[in-house]
């Protein structure tokens, strides 16, 4: 009787080891990820969204023309900046969206050469969906 017990235990151990060592197969369609090499040094010295949101935007005369309310990645995968213009302390302000590339960086300043508050207020109003 004892050899049967040992044989049963050995069989159970072998089956559990085979289950643990067996390759796992995912269910559903196989996924592929396109990897790209990123220059981590260049990326690390870039501008973080958390540092840009809330920052003042000035023109070449150093006049504050708006404040960054948000950064939105469009369905076209392009980044857009949402600016808050006009108003006082968030009251009476208008949100406008512009391509992120409309902004320039001078040192740690965000600039929009040639822009004025009036020109930005004339743009269509942006509303979050």
C-alpha positions as CSV (number, residue, x, y, z in Angstrom):
1,X,0.0,0.0,0.0
2,X,2.9,2.3,0.8
3,X,4.3,2.1,-2.8
4,X,1.0,3.2,-4.2
5,X,0.9,6.2,-1.9
6,X,4.4,7.2,-2.9
7,X,3.6,6.7,-6.6
8,X,0.5,8.9,-6.3
9,X,2.5,11.6,-4.6
10,X,5.2,11.5,-7.2
11,X,2.7,11.7,-10.0
12,X,1.0,14.7,-8.4
13,X,4.4,16.4,-7.9
14,X,5.3,15.8,-11.5
15,X,2.0,17.1,-12.8
16,X,2.3,20.3,-10.7
17,X,5.9,20.9,-11.9
18,X,4.8,20.5,-15.5
19,X,2.0,23.0,-15.0
20,X,4.4,25.5,-13.3
21,X,7.1,25.2,-16.0
22,X,4.7,25.1,-19.0
23,X,4.6,28.2,-21.2
24,X,1.6,30.5,-20.6
25,X,-0.5,31.3,-23.6
26,X,-2.4,34.5,-23.8
27,X,-6.0,34.5,-24.8
28,X,-7.2,36.6,-27.7
29,X,-5.3,38.2,-30.5
30,X,-1.5,38.4,-30.3
31,X,-0.4,41.9,-29.5
32,X,2.6,43.7,-31.0
33,X,4.3,46.8,-29.6
34,X,6.3,49.1,-31.8
35,X,9.3,50.1,-29.7
36,X,11.3,53.2,-30.5
37,X,14.7,54.3,-29.2
38,X,14.4,57.5,-27.2
39,X,17.2,59.8,-26.4
40,X,16.7,59.8,-22.7
41,X,19.1,62.7,-22.1
42,X,17.2,64.9,-24.6
43,X,13.9,63.9,-23.1
44,X,15.1,64.5,-19.5
45,X,16.0,68.1,-20.4
46,X,12.6,68.8,-22.0
47,X,9.6,70.5,-20.5
48,X,7.2,68.5,-18.3
49,X,3.5,69.0,-18.6
50,X,3.3,69.6,-14.9
51,X,5.7,72.5,-15.2
52,X,4.0,74.0,-18.3
53,X,0.4,73.9,-17.0
54,X,-0.3,77.0,-15.0
55,X,2.6,78.9,-16.6
56,X,2.2,82.4,-17.9
57,X,2.6,83.0,-21.7
58,X,4.2,86.3,-22.7
59,X,4.7,88.0,-26.1
60,X,8.0,89.5,-27.3
61,X,7.2,92.7,-25.3
62,X,7.1,90.6,-22.1
63,X,3.4,91.3,-21.7
64,X,1.4,88.4,-20.2
65,X,-1.1,87.4,-22.8
66,X,-2.5,84.2,-21.2
67,X,-1.9,81.3,-18.9
68,X,-1.6,77.6,-19.8
69,X,-4.8,75.8,-18.7
70,X,-4.0,72.4,-20.1
71,X,-2.2,70.4,-22.7
72,X,-4.3,68.1,-24.9
73,X,-3.2,65.4,-27.3
74,X,-5.7,65.5,-30.1
75,X,-7.1,62.5,-32.0
76,X,-4.5,63.4,-34.6
77,X,-1.8,62.7,-32.0
78,X,-0.7,66.3,-32.1
79,X,-0.2,68.3,-28.9
80,X,-2.4,71.4,-28.3
81,X,-2.1,74.0,-25.6
82,X,-5.2,75.4,-24.0
83,X,-4.7,79.0,-22.9
84,X,-6.8,80.9,-20.5
85,X,-7.0,84.6,-21.7
86,X,-8.6,87.7,-20.3
87,X,-10.5,87.7,-17.0
88,X,-9.3,88.2,-13.5
89,X,-8.5,85.3,-11.2
90,X,-10.3,82.9,-13.4
91,X,-13.5,85.0,-13.7
92,X,-14.4,86.2,-17.2
93,X,-11.6,84.3,-18.8
94,X,-11.9,82.5,-22.2
95,X,-10.2,79.3,-23.1
96,X,-8.6,79.0,-26.6
97,X,-6.7,76.1,-28.1
98,X,-3.6,76.4,-30.2
99,X,-1.1,74.0,-31.6
100,X,1.7,73.5,-29.1
101,X,4.2,74.5,-31.7
102,X,2.8,78.1,-31.6
103,X,4.6,78.5,-28.3
104,X,8.3,79.2,-28.1
105,X,10.6,78.7,-25.1
106,X,13.1,81.3,-24.1
107,X,15.0,80.0,-21.2
108,X,12.2,78.9,-18.9
109,X,9.7,81.4,-20.3
110,X,6.8,80.4,-22.6
111,X,6.5,83.0,-25.4
112,X,4.2,83.5,-28.3
113,X,5.8,86.1,-30.5
114,X,3.3,88.6,-32.2
115,X,0.4,87.5,-30.0
116,X,-1.8,89.9,-28.1
117,X,-4.6,89.3,-25.6
118,X,-7.1,90.8,-28.1
119,X,-6.0,88.5,-30.9
120,X,-6.3,85.5,-28.6
121,X,-9.7,86.6,-27.3
122,X,-10.9,86.7,-31.0
123,X,-10.2,83.0,-31.5
124,X,-13.0,80.5,-31.2
125,X,-13.7,79.5,-27.6
126,X,-12.5,76.0,-26.5
127,X,-14.8,73.9,-24.4
128,X,-13.8,70.6,-22.8
129,X,-16.0,67.7,-23.9
